């Protein structure tokens, strides 16, 4: 197995475990480009896929106040990362992996080792 590569995102720790996944940004050929988001893993779906949820504040001009919104994104979880439901993670945008999956989990947020 070849060594792990750096994905170029600050605050992301390279995992100590290796994997054979082609869609892994550390051990495969998947490149990270575009948006980098932080949020929570809500639930796991199909093999290697999870639901990521992030909350953000939106300003409503008509009523001149803020409201809390959330969005859910389907993400690919590489097998070399030890991620469970409820973990705060960092995700990065990639090329489309499946019909609704275009993001990959890069690691746990807050500098925790994966």
C-alpha positions as CSV (number, residue, x, y, z in Angstrom):
1,X,0.0,0.0,0.0
2,X,1.3,3.4,-0.9
3,X,1.6,6.1,1.6
4,X,-1.0,8.6,2.5
5,X,-1.0,12.0,0.8
6,X,-1.8,15.4,2.2
7,X,-5.2,16.8,0.9
8,X,-4.1,20.4,1.4
9,X,-6.8,21.4,3.9
10,X,-5.6,23.1,7.1
11,X,-6.7,21.4,10.3
12,X,-7.1,17.9,8.7
13,X,-5.0,15.1,10.2
14,X,-3.8,12.3,7.9
15,X,-5.3,9.0,9.2
16,X,-2.9,6.4,10.6
17,X,-5.0,3.5,9.2
18,X,-4.7,2.8,5.5
19,X,-7.4,1.6,3.1
20,X,-7.9,0.3,-0.5
21,X,-10.8,2.8,-1.4
22,X,-10.3,4.6,-4.7
23,X,-12.6,7.3,-3.4
24,X,-10.4,8.1,-0.4
25,X,-8.7,11.5,-0.6
26,X,-5.7,10.2,1.4
27,X,-5.1,6.7,-0.2
28,X,-7.0,6.8,-3.5
29,X,-7.2,9.1,-6.5
30,X,-10.0,11.4,-5.3
31,X,-9.1,15.1,-5.3
32,X,-10.7,17.7,-3.0
33,X,-11.7,21.0,-4.5
34,X,-14.3,23.6,-3.8
35,X,-16.2,24.0,-0.6
36,X,-15.0,22.9,2.8
37,X,-17.7,22.6,5.5
38,X,-18.0,21.6,9.1
39,X,-20.9,19.9,10.7
40,X,-22.3,16.7,12.3
41,X,-22.8,13.2,11.0
42,X,-26.5,12.5,11.6
43,X,-26.8,8.9,10.3
44,X,-25.2,6.3,8.1
45,X,-27.0,5.2,4.9
46,X,-25.7,2.9,2.1
47,X,-22.2,1.2,2.2
48,X,-19.7,4.0,2.8
49,X,-22.2,6.9,2.7
50,X,-23.5,9.1,5.5
51,X,-25.8,12.1,6.0
52,X,-24.0,15.3,7.1
53,X,-26.0,18.1,8.7
54,X,-24.9,21.7,9.2
55,X,-26.7,24.6,10.8
56,X,-26.3,28.2,9.7
57,X,-27.9,31.6,10.4
58,X,-29.9,33.3,7.7
59,X,-30.9,37.0,7.8
60,X,-34.6,37.6,6.7
61,X,-34.8,41.1,5.2
62,X,-38.5,41.3,5.3
63,X,-38.8,40.7,9.1
64,X,-35.4,42.1,9.9
65,X,-34.3,39.2,12.0
66,X,-32.2,36.1,11.9
67,X,-33.4,32.5,11.6
68,X,-31.7,29.3,12.1
69,X,-31.6,26.9,9.1
70,X,-30.0,23.6,8.4
71,X,-29.0,21.6,5.3
72,X,-28.3,17.9,4.9
73,X,-25.7,16.6,2.5
74,X,-24.8,13.1,1.4
75,X,-21.1,12.4,2.0
76,X,-18.7,9.5,1.3
77,X,-16.9,8.1,4.4
78,X,-13.6,6.4,3.6
79,X,-13.0,3.2,5.6
80,X,-9.7,4.5,7.0
81,X,-11.5,7.1,9.1
82,X,-13.1,6.1,12.4
83,X,-16.3,8.2,12.2
84,X,-19.5,7.5,14.2
85,X,-22.9,9.2,14.3
86,X,-22.9,12.4,16.2
87,X,-19.2,13.2,15.4
88,X,-18.3,16.8,14.3
89,X,-16.5,16.4,11.0
90,X,-14.9,18.4,8.2
91,X,-16.0,17.6,4.6
92,X,-14.7,18.7,1.3
93,X,-16.2,18.9,-2.2
94,X,-15.1,16.5,-4.9
95,X,-16.2,15.3,-8.3
96,X,-19.5,13.5,-8.2
97,X,-19.1,10.0,-6.7
98,X,-22.7,9.0,-7.1
99,X,-26.0,10.6,-8.1
100,X,-26.4,12.5,-4.9
101,X,-22.8,12.3,-3.4
102,X,-20.3,15.0,-4.2
103,X,-18.6,15.4,-0.8
104,X,-16.1,13.3,1.2
105,X,-15.4,13.3,4.9
106,X,-11.8,14.5,5.6
107,X,-11.6,14.0,9.3
108,X,-13.0,14.9,12.7
109,X,-13.2,18.6,13.5
110,X,-11.2,20.2,16.2
111,X,-7.9,18.5,15.4
112,X,-9.0,15.1,16.8
113,X,-7.2,12.2,15.2
114,X,-9.3,10.0,13.0
